[in-house]
């Protein structure tokens, strides 16, 4: 990267002002006086007025409307992995997961600081789903699902009782459910306890972020306002 671009990318000044600093002999690269037009290589230490510069990280935040059949993994050898599907030029990873038969909203980023903010159950961040099952939904099923369900958690190899949640019937075989937890295949396991099989599962919301404007299989970058909301 050209030196004036590098200095500008740290946010301290424009490229034109960076050239002036170089001309005024206020810039060092690896302890040596810098020259206008010089380039900065990976690992070089650049100082302006004796202060080391740190290049700003270009954080990426993507919302994907994941289709059925895509696996939420960064392991590129797995066929149909989400990284190859998006084919983004920088390294990114999914925040949480949607299992392969599920579809809907998932966030991908290169910002590791937001993972716990979104996923930790104690933060009570809502995730909303629309679920279709294989038989008629009863009021007892709605009540039981909403009051917490004892399911097996394969990660800990123990049973756990899910938190109480909001669940509403949409039609005879479809309901909406809002969770703040994220156990592996949680909704499918909850339904199985009561003899129901999930036929379709779509996540439609994460916190304030929805699928609005994102067609199935498509993705877009989050707006600055959406990123700010996530980081809060």
C-alpha positions in Angstrom: 0.0 0.0 0.0 1.3 3.5 -0.8 2.4 5.3 2.3 0.0 8.2 2.0 -2.9 5.7 1.6 -1.7 3.8 4.7 -1.5 7.0 6.8 -5.0 8.1 5.6 -6.5 4.7 6.4 -5.6 5.1 10.1 -8.0 8.1 10.2 -5.5 10.8 11.2 -5.5 12.8 8.0 -6.2 12.9 4.3 -3.8 11.5 1.7 -2.8 15.1 0.7 -2.0 15.9 4.3 -0.1 12.7 4.7 2.1 13.7 1.8 2.8 17.0 3.6 3.8 15.1 6.7 6.2 12.9 4.7 7.7 16.0 3.0 8.1 17.6 6.5 10.2 14.5 7.5 7.7 13.6 10.3 7.1 10.1 9.1 9.4 7.0 9.7 9.1 3.5 8.3 10.9 1.0 10.4 12.9 3.8 12.0 14.1 5.3 8.7 12.9 8.6 7.2 10.1 8.0 4.7 9.9 9.3 1.2 6.9 10.5 -0.8 5.6 7.6 -3.0 7.1 4.9 -0.8 5.1 1.8 -0.1 4.2 0.0 3.2 4.7 -3.7 3.3 3.0 -6.1 5.8 4.9 -6.0 9.1 6.3 -2.5 8.6 6.1 -0.1 11.5 5.0 3.4 10.5 5.4 6.3 12.9 4.1 9.9 12.6 5.7 12.4 15.0 7.0 9.5 17.0 3.6 7.8 17.4 3.1 4.3 15.9 0.1 4.2 13.5 -2.4 1.3 13.6 -4.4 0.7 10.5 -8.2 0.6 11.0 -9.7 -2.8 10.6 -12.3 -3.0 7.8 -15.1 -4.7 9.6 -17.6 -6.6 7.5 -21.2 -7.3 8.5 -23.4 -9.3 6.1 -27.0 -10.5 6.4 -27.8 -13.6 4.4 -31.2 -15.2 3.7 -29.8 -18.7 3.8 -31.4 -21.3 1.6 -32.0 -24.9 2.6 -29.0 -27.1 1.9 -26.3 -24.7 2.9 -24.1 -25.7 5.9 -23.1 -23.0 8.3 -19.4 -23.9 8.6 -16.1 -22.3 7.7 -14.6 -25.7 6.8 -14.2 -25.3 3.0 -13.8 -29.1 2.4 -17.5 -29.5 3.3 -19.7 -29.4 0.2 -22.2 -26.6 0.3 -20.4 -24.6 3.0 -21.7 -21.1 3.6 -18.3 -19.4 2.9 -18.0 -20.8 -0.6 -21.7 -20.0 -1.1 -21.3 -16.3 -0.4 -17.8 -16.2 -2.0 -16.8 -13.0 -0.2 -13.2 -11.8 -1.0 -12.3 -11.3 2.7 -12.3 -13.9 5.6 -15.7 -14.0 7.3 -17.6 -16.4 9.5 -21.2 -17.0 10.5 -22.5 -15.8 13.9 -24.2 -18.8 15.3 -25.8 -21.2 12.9 -28.9 -22.5 11.1 -28.8 -26.2 10.4 -28.7 -27.5 6.9 -32.5 -28.2 6.5 -33.3 -24.7 7.9 -33.4 -21.4 6.1 -33.6 -17.7 6.8 -31.6 -14.9 8.4 -28.0 -15.4 9.5 -25.2 -12.8 10.1 -21.7 -13.2 8.8 -18.8 -11.0 9.8 -15.0 -10.7 10.4 -15.7 -9.0 13.8 -15.2 -11.5 16.5 -16.3 -9.1 19.2 -20.0 -9.3 18.3 -20.3 -13.1 18.6 -20.9 -13.3 22.3 -22.9 -10.1 22.3 -25.5 -11.7 20.0 -25.3 -15.4 21.1 -25.0 -15.3 24.9 -28.4 -16.2 26.3 -28.0 -13.9 29.3 -28.1 -11.0 26.9 -31.7 -12.0 26.0 -31.3 -11.1 22.3 -34.4 -12.3 20.5 -34.4 -14.5 17.4 -37.7 -15.2 15.7 -38.7 -18.2 13.7 -41.6 -19.4 11.6 -42.1 -23.2 11.9 -44.3 -25.6 10.0 -44.9 -29.0 11.5 -46.4 -32.3 10.2 -49.7 -32.3 12.0 -52.3 -30.0 13.5 -51.2 -27.7 16.3 -53.1 -27.9 19.6 -53.4 -25.3 22.3 -51.7 -27.8 24.7 -48.8 -28.0 22.3 -48.5 -24.1 22.2 -48.7 -24.0 26.0 -46.1 -26.7 26.6 -43.6 -25.3 24.1 -43.9 -21.8 25.7 -43.4 -23.0 29.2 -40.0 -24.6 28.7 -39.1 -28.0 27.4 -36.7 -30.6 28.7 -34.4 -31.5 25.7 -31.1 -33.3 25.3 -28.1 -31.0 24.6 -25.5 -33.1 22.7 -22.8 -30.4 23.3 -22.8 -31.0 27.1 -24.3 -34.6 26.8 -26.9 -33.6 29.4 -30.6 -32.7 29.4 -31.6 -29.0 29.8 -34.8 -27.2 30.3 -35.3 -24.4 27.7 -36.3 -20.9 28.8 -39.9 -19.9 28.6 -40.6 -18.3 25.3 -43.3 -16.5 23.3 -45.1 -18.7 20.8 -48.1 -18.0 18.6 -50.2 -20.1 16.3 -50.3 -18.9 12.6 -52.5 -21.7 11.1 -53.2 -25.3 11.8 -49.6 -26.5 11.1 -47.5 -23.3 11.5 -46.4 -21.2 14.5 -44.1 -18.4 15.3 -41.6 -18.7 18.2 -39.2 -16.2 19.7 -36.1 -17.6 21.5 -33.2 -16.0 23.3 -31.2 -19.2 23.5 -29.5 -21.2 20.8 -29.1 -24.8 21.6 -28.2 -27.1 18.7 -31.4 -27.9 16.7 -33.4 -26.5 19.7 -36.8 -26.0 18.0 -36.7 -29.4 16.3 -35.8 -31.1 19.6 -38.6 -29.2 21.4 -41.2 -30.3 18.9 -40.0 -33.9 19.0 -40.7 -34.1 22.7 -44.4 -33.6 21.9 -44.5 -35.9 18.9 -44.2 -33.2 16.2 -41.8 -33.2 13.3 -40.6 -29.9 11.8 -41.2 -29.8 8.0 -40.0 -26.2 7.5 -38.0 -23.8 9.7 -37.2 -20.2 8.8 -35.5 -17.6 10.9 -37.1 -14.2 10.1 -35.5 -11.9 12.7 -32.3 -11.5 14.8 -32.8 -8.6 17.3 -34.0 -5.7 15.2 -32.6 -7.2 11.9 -35.2 -8.8 9.6 -35.3 -10.4 6.2 -36.9 -7.4 4.7 -35.4 -6.7 1.3 -33.3 -9.9 1.2 -34.6 -12.4 -1.3 -34.1 -16.1 -0.6 -30.4 -17.1 -1.3 -29.3 -13.4 -1.4 -27.3 -11.3 1.0 -26.5 -7.7 1.6 -24.2 -5.6 3.8 -25.7 -4.1 6.9 -26.3 -0.4 7.1 -24.3 1.7 9.6 -27.5 2.0 11.7 -27.9 -1.7 11.7 -24.3 -2.3 12.7 -24.6 0.3 15.5 -27.7 -1.5 16.8 -25.9 -4.9 16.8 -22.9 -3.5 18.6 -25.1 -2.0 21.4 
